[in-house]
Amino acid sequence: MQQIYKILEVFKASLGAIRPNFFLVGATGSGKTHMITTMCKDQELILISINAATLTKEGISGASLSRLLAPLRELQGKPVVCLVDEFDKQFLSDTGQAKDVQDEFLKALETSVTIAGDYGKFTEVDTSKVLWVFAGAFKGKTIQSAEDLNGLGIKEEFIGRVPLVYRTNEPTLDELMDTLNNSKLLSDYCKVLKQSHDVVATQLQDKLYQAAHNNTIGYRIINKLIHQHFIELT
């Protein structure tokens, strides 16, 4: 997606001074995490990823923001992309903590965040060079702008700091086939089990063609078929 690639280019060129934070919306398996990971690798940008589905508000036992963002402690002063995956899960749960989690993110989106350290100590960590990407399926809603997210429970103050929205589409059959043919998992299996990559790829293409019509997990179907081929069906 050209817009996201340009965001990362500008972020890198400005040494983190320009931070167009954005939401990345798309169905499960539509390649959100893979796309950000690939683009950051191509741009040689540092990427950290946290799973918001497990996020708990501060003071509650579990994965608080101060703990999940601990890697930032060693990266202060460097441009860093932070992918907050499954951010929508905060609004699908009935724990009632979504508002608190958003409030905790608001400070991090500005200049700093409190990070849990050793021996119960907390450290204030600079986040002024962190580009934030909030990804999720968001109940499958058609979302054209950040304002559309307000109806799903995301506060206006939050949207003001994350003003952009981009969407991944469900992969086409051609895109699935291309990803299959270039799959590292497939190459690794063939190398370990000493099988022909081209032969196995052709066999899996037939299976993918049959499975694609009822595919509900997007790109994840590729790894599923590869594992099944080598482990369950051989």
N, C-alpha and C positions, 0 to 999 in steps of 0.2 A: 504494500500500500504506500503510494508515493508520499502522501501527507505525513505519515508517521516517520518514514525514512528521512524526510526533510526536517522534521522536528528534532530527530536525533543528530542530524548533521549540524543544525544551528546550535543545539545544546553543547555539542562537543567543540565546535569552532569558538564559541563564546566562553569556553572553559567553565561552563555551568552557570554563567550569569543570566542567560536567557532560558527560562524554564516553562515551556508551554504544557503544563500538566493536563492530562486528558483521561477520559473514560474510554475503555475499549469494550464494546458490547458485541456479543455474538453467541450463537448456540453452542452447547457443549460439543467439544470436538471440532470446532470450526478453525482451530489453529491459532488462537489468541496467544497462548504462552509460547508456542513454537515460533511464531512470527517475531515477538519481541526478543526472544532469546537469540534467534538467528541474526536479526538486525543489529543488536548490541554487539554480537561477536564480530560481525562484518565491520562495524564502526570502531571496534576495539574499545568499547565502553564497559565500565564495570557495571554488572547487574547483580542486584540482590532480589530475592523473591520471598514473599511471605504469604501464607495462606490465611486469608481473613475468616474462613469458615471456622477456624479453631480459636479465633481471637476473643479474648475476654477483657472486660474493663479492668482497669487498675484496682488492686485491692482484693481481687477475686482469684483464687487459686486456679492456675492454668497458664495459657499463652497470652500474656499481656503485651501491649504494644512495646513497652519498655524492654521486654525480653526478646521479642521477635526482631526488633531493630538493632540488637546488640552489635551485628557486624559493622554498623556505621561508625562505631567508636574507633575503629582502626582505619577508617577511610575519610576522616575529616579533611576538608580542603580539596578533595578530589571530586570531579564530576561523577555522580553515581545515579544510575537509573534504578528506581525501586518499583518493582511490579507487585502490586497488592492483588493477588489472585483471589477469585471467588468472593469479591467484595460484596456482591449481591446477597450472599448467604446471611449476612448480618440482618437483612430485612425480611428474610424468609423464615427465620427462626422466631420462636415466641418467647425468647428470654428477656425481651424488653430492654436490651442493653445497646441497641443500635445508636441511639442518641448519644450515649456516653462515649462510645467508640468514636463517633464522628467528632465530638468535642475534643477528644485526645489527639485526633489526627490534625485538627485545625492548627494547633501550635506547630506541629511538625511540618505542615505545609508552608509555614511562614519562615522561621529562622532556626528553630532548635527543637530538640526532643530530649526528654529525660530517659536515660538508658540504665537499666539495672546492671550493676557490676558485681565484683567479688565481695564476699563477706557482707552482703546486704547493703552495700553502698550504691548510690545513684550518681550518675554523671550527666551534666548538661552537654549535649552533643550538637554541634553546628549542622544544620540541614539546609543551609542556604544554597548549596550546590547539588541538591537532590531533585531529580525529575521524577514526578510521581505518575504512575500508570495504574488506574483502578479498573480491573477487568472482571467481567462476570456476564452471565446470561440474562440477568434481570428479568426473570419470569417469562422470557420469550417475547417481551413487548417490543413493538416497533418504536425505536427511540431515534429521533432525528436531531435533537439538541439536548443540552444539559438541562434545560428547563423541563423537559419531559420526565426527567428523573425525580423532579421535586414531588410528583404525585406518588412515587414509590417510597417516599420516606427520607429522601436525601435533602438535607437542609439547604436553604438559599445561601447561607454563609459558606457552606462547603462548595456548592456549585460555583460561587464567585471565585473560588481559588482553583477550581478545576473546570475551566470554561469550555473545553473542547470535547467532542464526542466523535468516535470513529467506530465503524461496525465491520466485523468480519462476516462474510457470507458462507453458507454451507458449501463445502467443496464439490466441484463438479466431478464427474467420472474421470475426465482427462486429468484433472489435478490430482485425484487419488492415484491414478495409474502412474503418473510422473513421480509422486512421492514414494510409491512402492518401489519403483525401479531404482531409486536413489537412496533407499533405506539403509542406514548404517546397521540397523539390527539384522536385516537380511544378509548383508555382507559379512557380519560377524558370525552368524550362524553357519553360513556356507564355508567360511574359513575354518571354523572349529570342527565342523563335521565333514569337511573335505567334499563338499558338493558343488556342482556347477551353478554359479550365480544365474546365468542366463536360463538354464533349464528350470530351476526352481522359480525364477521370476515369471516365466511363462505359465507355469502351473498355478501360481498365485494370482496371476492376472485373470485367469478363468474363474477362480473362486471369488475374486473381488468383483468381477462383472455380475456374478449371480447374487452376491450379498449386497451390492450397492443399492439395489432397488428398495430394500427395507432397512437401509442404514440409518440408525438414530444416534450414532456416537461419532460421526464425522471422521476425522483423520485417525482416530483411535482404532478404527476397524482394521487398519493396516497392521499394527503391532499384534492385534488379536489374531488375525489370520496367519501371520508369520509364526507366532508361538504355537498355534494349533497345528500348523503344518509340520513343524519340527518335533514337537513334544507329544502331541496327542494322536496324530494321524500317521506317524511313521514308526 
